[in-house]
Amino acid sequence: MKLRANKLINIKKLRNKFDSSSLRVRLTVGMALFSAIGLGSLAIWTGMRMQHILIVTHKENIKYIAERFPQDVKIYTEMATLPVATQKAIDNLASADKLLWVKTNSGQVTALAADLEKDGIGEILLPLNNVPPIPQVRDLNGSYWLMCATPLKVDDKYLGDLFIAQDITKDQVMFLNLMRSLSIATFIMIVVMTLTIAHYINYLIRPLKRISQLTENVSADKLSEAHIHLENAPSEVRELADTFDEMLVRLSEAWEHQRELLSNVSHELRTPLTIISGYLQSTLRRGDNLTEIQKEALTTASSEADRTVQLLQDLLDLARADSGRMHFQLESVILNDLIEEVVGMTKQYSNHQINIELPHQLVQVKADANRLKQVLLNLIDNAVKYSDEEQAINIKVQQQQQQTIIQVCDRGMGIPLQQQNRIFERFYRVDEARNRSGGTGLGLSIVKTLVEGMGGSISVRSQIGEGTTFAVKLLSI
């Protein structure tokens, strides 16, 4: 069960951590996306700009050759024939990474650079057609070439198309490697920025978490002690904390007024109701001349008066506990004698069989004897209410290390699992169909208050149709 509870807690923390509706997640995702878009756009622009700078120099050089070539051919025609002049112009302008050739419309190559005849380069470049007049980059079998083709005219005579191709593989590979490195660097930078942003946002909202933790642990009886202290928090958060403090002060004052009103009203009503109950009982004892209907009415009135007095007493006890005026005289109490006494008191108003299982030796606990009697009487009374008369009630006492466990067990109808965590709440009652005697819903709340006031704890274990066991743990002596 403990492992399962820890697993559920971890799952809850994980859900809270990655809750898409949380402010932390929204701010982190939003700023991360903004950073990713910004850095990605910058990387793309940088790459495009670098490629433009890299290619534009080669383009200008090719354009210069395309414009100069007809003039060189014309100069060489003064010393040789047109085909020879064309070849001389190509040889003059061509280099190892810059190749030229002239091809007619019929596809015949009339002049070409010497390097096109070796290493198989010509087999790749010469058959190419539909080369644009504006230099463009082409990927040819893993090599990158900047190419263009312009009409070649000398003295208004069309000689074919002049093809110019420059090998830019080294530059292009360097550019691609640079872009790859830039992409990796950009991705790493986005991740680092996202983590940094997440950490910084987590730091910024830490005061809000602190407010949430403090307010989560605030209970009605500790309102006057609850204060939110934040240091180095943003001014908006400090303002929120101050507002919470003011609200807690107002709630504390309202709660204190409510407790005082409850205590005063309970105290003022208990005295006249006790007097009324006494007069009713006295009348019943001396009412030999009363009719049966009158006796029944007075009996009902006396019972309700006693019930109301008990309710007011319970409310007074709770009011004292809330205000810290309930005092405990903790001393060494012998459980063997106290339980025998409580069982004897119970048999005066109940016909249930009560079995007691006590250790052979004397059991001593640190407790307030009167308060412990009240606890046991309430638990036994609760068992009587929820079980039939023919079903016995068992009281067991066990010692475990430095603790003594008092168990009050019945074989009643049991308490549903979903209600077991709430039966110690004030005014909470199990389904009325299970409770034949009514009840105020304060008994178990008072029991819990008294047990915890004596430094102990109380728990419940129940199954439908099998009964209920209340276990009170006190410090052994």
Secondary structure, 3 states (H helix, E strand, C coil): CHHHHHHHHHHHHHHHHCCCCCHHHHHHHHHHHHHHHHHHHHHHHHHHHHHHHHHHHHHHHHHHHHHHHHHHHHHHCCCCCHHHHHHHHHHHHCCCCEEEEEECCCCCEEEECHHHHCCCHHHHHCCCCCCCCCCEEEEECCEEEEEEEEEEEECCEEEEEEEEEEECHHHHHHHHHHHHHHHHHHHHHHHHHHHHHHHHHHHHCHHHHHHHHHHHCCCHHHHHHCCCCCCCCCHHHHHHHHHHHHHHHHHHHHHHHHHHHHHHHHHHHHHHHHHHHHHHHHHHHCCCCCCHHHHHHHHHHHHHHHHHHHHHHHHHHHHHHHHCCCCCCCEEEEHHHHHHHHHHHHCCCCCCCEEEECCCCCCEEEECHHHHHHHHHHHHHHHHHCCCCCCCEEEEEEEECCEEEEEEEECCCCCCHHHHCCCCCCCCCCCHHHCCCCCCCCHHHHHHHHHHHCCCEEEEEEECCCEEEEEEEEEEC
